Amino acid sequence: MKKLIFLFSSLFCINALAQEPDPEKLALSLEEAIALGLENNYSSLKSEKEVEKTISQKWEIISQGLPQINGSVDYQNFLKQPVTLLPAAAFDNTQATIDVVEEYFEGTQRNDQPVNAPQGFIPVRFGTKQNVTATATWSQLIFDGSYIVGVQSARTLLQISKNAKTKTDLEVRKAVINAYGNVLMARESVDILEKNLENVTGNLEDTQKIFENGLAEEEDVEQLKITRLSLENNLNRSRRMLEISYQLLNMAMGIPVDRPVIPTDDLNTLALQFYDLQLLQESIPVEENIDVRIAQNSAEAARIFVRLEKAKALPQLTGFLNYGTSGYSDSFTFLNDDQEYYQQSILGVTLNVPIFSSGMRNARTKQKQLEYEQALLDLEETTNRISLEIDAAKADYRFSLENFEAQQESLALAERIENKNQIKFFEGLASSFELSEAQRQLYSAQQNLLQAMLEVINNKVELENVLSTKTYSEED
C-alpha cells in the first residue's frame, strides 16, 4: 500500500510540473525595451536611490539649524555612598558637632563598616541613597557660518546626484539599444546562415549526382563540402552568440536572464529609422553637455568646501533652555503619591570662538583651495574633451551612413556574382573554386551589411548622447 501511495504521489507531482506554465514570453519593440530598461536597470535604480539619499542628506543638513529637543531620565542608587571628610576645626564642641557625628554613625549602621577618618576630620555622607532626575533640553543654533555654507553645499550635492541620474539614464538607453541591436544582428545572421547552408547543401547534392554520373570532378564535391562545413561552424557559433545576446539584453533591461524576450523590430527597419542626416547638422553649447554639467557641479562643490573651511574660523552661537525635576529618597519611593520632587530650569547661550589652531585651519583651507583649482582644470579638460567627442561622434556617424550605403551596393553585386557563377558552374563554364570564392564573397558581404546596420544604430546613439541636453525630471 505504501508503494502505491508513493507511486501515485510521484505521478501527481510529475504531472503538476509538466503542467506548470513556462515563463511568459515578452514581445518588445525597441522603444518598449528602452522604457523597461530605464525602469528596471540596476544602475538606473541605484542612481535613483542616490538622488533620494541626497534629498535626505539635504534635509539632515537643514535640520541642524532648526530647534532640537532632547529628553533624559537618570536614576541612581548608591550601593556605597561616598564619604566626605570635613575639618573638625570647622565645628565647635557644641551640639552641632555631636549631631554630625551621630548622623555619620547612623549611616555606618546602614552601610556596613565605618570609615577611619584621619585625626582632625569628621567623616560625613551627603545626600540620599537613591535619586531620580528627568530633564528636557531645547537648543537652537543662532549663528554658525559653517551651517550657512553647508546648506549651499547640500543644494550642489543634490544637483550632482540628479545629473548623475541623467547620465546613468543616457548610458542605460545606449546599453539597451546596443544589446537590442546585437540580438537583431545575431538573429538575422542565424537566418542568413541557415538559408546559405540550405542552398549549399542543395548544390552539394546536385553536384554529387553529377559526379556520380561522371560529369563532374571529385574536387567540385569536396570544395562544396568545405563550404558547407564552414557554414555549419559559423551557424553553430551564431546560435550560441544569439543566446548570449538575449541574456545581455535582459541584463540591460534589468529582468531575469532566463525570461524569454521576442524583439518585434528588425535590423533593417531600425537602421533606416536611425538614418538621419539632419543630426549631423545639430550642435549644442558645450556647457549643456551632461559631462560638462557634472564637472561644473564638482567645481562648484570644491569652491563651497573652500568657503566651508574658512567659515570654521567664525564664532558659533547657540542658545538653550533646560527644564528638569529631581526626586531624592533613601529607598525607592519615586512612584508614591507623597514623593516630593524639586524643579529646576536654565536659560542660556553658548559662544564658541576659535582663537588659535597652530595653522591647522590654514592648512585645511589651502588643501581645499588646491582641490578647487584641480576641479577647475578638470572642468576645462572635460569641456575640450567633449568638444572633440562631438566632432568624432559626427565623423563616426557620417562614416557609418556612407558605409551602410556602400555595403548595400556590395551585397547586391555579390549576389549577382554568386548567382552567375552558380549558373556557370552547373553549365560547366566555371570551376568549383570560382563558385566557392563567389560564395565566400557573398557571405562576407551579408555579414558586412549586418555590421553596417548595427554601426548606424550604435553610432547614432553615441552622437545623441554627446548632443543631449536632457536634465533631471522627477516625472521621468
Buried (B, 14 or more C-beta within 10 A) or exposed (E): EEEEEEEEEEEEEEEEEEEEEEEEEBEBEBEBBBBBBBEBBEBBBEBBEBBEEBBEBBEEBEEEBEEBEEEEEEEEEBEEBEBEEBEBEEBEEEEEBEEBBEEBEEBBEEBEEEBEBEEEBBBBBEEBBBBBBBBBBBBBBEEBBBBBBBBBBBEBBBBBBBBBBBBBBBBBBBBBBBBBBBBBBBBBBBEBBBEBBEBBBEBBEBBBEBBEEEEBBEEBBBBBBEBBEBBBEBBEEBBEBBEEBBBBBBBBBBBEEEBEBEBEBEBBEBBEEBBBEEBBEEEEEBEBBBBBBBBBBBBBBBBBBBBBBBBBBBEBBBBBBBBBBBBBBEEEBBEEEEEEEEEEEEEEEEEEEEEEEEEEBEEBBEEBBEBBEEBBEBBEEBBEBBBEBBEEBBEBBBEBBEBBEEBBEBBEEBBEBBEBBBEBBBEEEBBBEBBBBBBBBBBEBBBBBBBBBBBBBBBBBBBBBBBBEBEBEEEE
